[in-house]
Amino acid sequence: MWILRLNMADRTYCLEEVPESLRNLGGRGVTSSIVHAEVPPLCHPLGPNNKLVFAPGIVTGTAAPSSGRISAGAKSPLTGGIKESNAGSSWGQHLAALQVKALVVEGQPSEKGHWVAHLTWDVPAGRPRVTFEPASEYVGKDLYEVFPALYKRYGAKVAVAGCGLAGEFGYANAGIVYNDMKDGPTRYSGRGGLGSVLASRGLKFIVIDALGAPGVTIADSSRFEQGRKMLVDALREHAITKPKGGLNTYGTAILINILNEAGGLPTRNFSSGRFEGAASTAGEAIFEGNKQRLGRELYNHACSPGCIIQCSNTWHRPDGSEHVSCVEYESSWALGANCGIDSLDDIAELIRLCNAYGLDTIETGGTLGVAMEAGVIPFGDGAAAIRLVQEMGQGTPLGRLLGSGTETVGRVYGVTRVPTVKGQSMPAYEPRAVKGIGITYATSTMGADHTAGYTIAPEILGVSGKLDPLSPEGKAALSRAFQATTAFIDSTGHCLFIAFAILDIASGFEGMVEECNGVLGTSWTNDDVVRIGAEILKKERAFNEAAGIGKEKDRMPEFMKYEPLPPHNQVFDVPDVALDSVYAEF
């Protein structure tokens, strides 16, 4: 295994042996460890001292189910703190096949320009090789136009990561784009502005051709295979993750109706917990709409090779042509209910534009909601929302303001209802109606982030027991445990959605751990999961504190403490002492 460093100051690269401290880590554990050790916490996120780290998970690139995840980490232009953002794509599997534990993009060119880093396997030398090639022909263009040109140039079997116009403009809202299973630009490390960090290095795309590469070394194949089978069986058994189960049939947007019924679907910039147009934007509506437009039932597909959950959907136009993939829950909500928009066709076009420009859909929807609150355009006006996102892609003055993120737009327009924590826009769960997820938003090292500790599982879905979402009791300990476990899952390379099965089926949890033991040759038990996750969180917390983001930032926006949220008329009443206890216990 290697640490591969790309120095963009002079476009050179070097390979290093993996240090002992990283050998039993992967994914988020690697990205956060390197950022913590090598990035000055007070550096400018787009300046020469920041570093962008990519790391496949421990089991990424193996036959482990639903494990095609790649972690990207850096100091975030959006939050000013540490950031790990991951995605499902074959790109991470290609990187793992090259036996790269971490790809570190560092240095900054003194001259302007954009480059492609082309990674291949040097068969005679038995190691990865990198060539740098000009990327000027891809600059300033729609990613749907660029990706086919990249595949024509580099071959049909490569994998691609890069940034779009949002990264070129330096937006705090810019994601890192990866190829999907059809070689389109639809998979994203969306949150935190990491696309702008990539662009600030002068790096437009990283193309990987893993032909001839040795693949992932497995220390104990029988132990790995035993664990793999246990996890596969759990995923195929659980109602949420099984074939033609909830996620495979209706996608993640199945949650629209569920959260709306619970009164926890943020609507019109977090002014209500219910949206009258929810049913027309939900996973069920996507399934039925596709059936009507295609004349057949369409089940969902995988985001990366080897995923057996297969929750990624596709929305089609009235004539049956593909409009966009995919309409995730977060995207449908952010650009739908949060903006008062109930047209799936408008939502799909907004998502397509975000894909085309390299924008995070959650932050974009949050920003549009605050702009609507300010009266820039009316709530519910899908056509006007599309025009605003087009301005972001054009880099107009208004577009650049919107690309700066939700909190900046709120400050510029003097809006008091700004749903952010540590500068990052809240996702699709109202914390006044689901108190545990609010604690995760407040205390996560990443800013407001549902994936950091998904307490929705027990609070809404009844996974691992059923808890009252309106009660704050015991939720600090719940969030703490979920955050630590999530940090471990993010390090394995598994999709977070395996959590539904492993939390309810003990053998599935054991299978996940045994897969890691098989790859690494370790002897971890289930008890090591929280321990390892907590160690990762401590590094992230230490970085943030050194960057000036301490416990005083672990707070919800003030309006949520005094504005009751319909229909339950609840405020966020979790005391500060409970919020402070989350990390005090580590």
Buried (B, 14 or more C-beta within 10 A) or exposed (E): BBBBBBBBEEBEBEBEEBEEEBBBBBBBBBBBBBBBEEBBBEBEBBEBBBBBBBBBBBBBBBBBBBBBBBBBBBBBBBBBBBBBBBBBBBBBBBBBBBBBBBBBBBBBBEEEEBBBBBBBBEEEEEBBBBEBEEBEEBBEBBBBEBBEEBBEBBEEEBBBBBBBBBBBBBBBBBBBBBBBBEBBBBBBBBBBBBBBBBBBBBBBBBBBBBEEBEEBEBEBEEBBBBBBBBBBBBBBBBEBBBEEBBBBBBBBBBBBBBBBEBBBBBBBBBBBBBBEBBEBBBBBBBBEBBEEBEEEEBBBBBBBBBBBBBBBBBBBEEEEEEBBBBBBBBBBBBBBBBBBBBBBBBBBBBBBBBBBBBBBBBBBBBBBBBBBBBEBBEBBBBEBBBEBBBBBBEBEEBBBBBBBBBBBBBEBBEBEBBBBBBBBBBBBBBBBBBBBBBBBBBBBBBBBBBBBBBBBBBBBBEBBEEBEBBEBEEBBBBBBBBBBBBBBBBBBBBBBBBBBBBBBBEBBBBBBBBBBBBBBBBEBEEEBBBEBBBBBBBBBBBBBBBBEBEBEBBBBBEBBEEBEBBEBEBBBBBEEEBBBBBBEEB
